[in-house]
Amino acid sequence: MIDAYLGELDRRLHGCGRFKADLLEEARDGLHDAADAYRAGGWDDEEAERRAVADFGPAAVVARGYQAELGMLSGVRTLWKLVLGVPAMQTAWDYARILTFGEWTKLPTPTPEWYKVVAHASHGAVFVVPVIGVVALLGIRWLSRRMDGTGLARFCGILIALAVGVNLASVGLLVAATGVVDVSRLFLSVPCALLMVAWVALSVRLVVLARRSWGGYATIVA
């Protein structure tokens, strides 16, 4: 009965495999400990497991709590990627440009005024994204004792979506604008080109993680 119960929990949970495995292992240990206690009290194996499962609670109810925890764990991991990864990419690209290409005055084509506005807006987003991430992390910590798991997951999911959206919009806008002005600016040097590809890949990865986080929230409230 314990194995069947854990199998049902496994089917109901969605999220990071490692985090889910840890939660299921925790549940398995608790169920076996409870069953052992019932066996020590004189119950046979089948009845001991049945009582242990009954005490643990309906799988649908337990899964809601576990899913909220899974969503929070995945969300916090995504937030740290936003807080650290986005500014790190910008800083690395700037240093690579200085060391391998030089000053902007070396560009072969003139820079339109509107492009400067786009570039400044994109660079500003690099600071906005980690700020949103830090606010979310602090908010989760502060709200953890004042809000249930479902509310926390929703709060986390909304801020992750906002931060990821700002980052994706800024990167997409900068790449598109650069392509219009002079596509060669995307490939000032090999390190710059590689870092730009890495930055775009990170942005896409963050979108995937944000969708998973929001999907986990949807599973909780469904």
Secondary structure as UniProt FT lines:
FT   HELIX           2..12
FT   HELIX           17..40
FT   TURN            41..42
FT   HELIX           45..56
FT   HELIX           59..80
FT   HELIX           81..85
FT   HELIX           86..100
FT   HELIX           104..106
FT   HELIX           113..143
FT   TURN            144..146
FT   HELIX           149..182
FT   HELIX           183..187
FT   HELIX           190..221
//
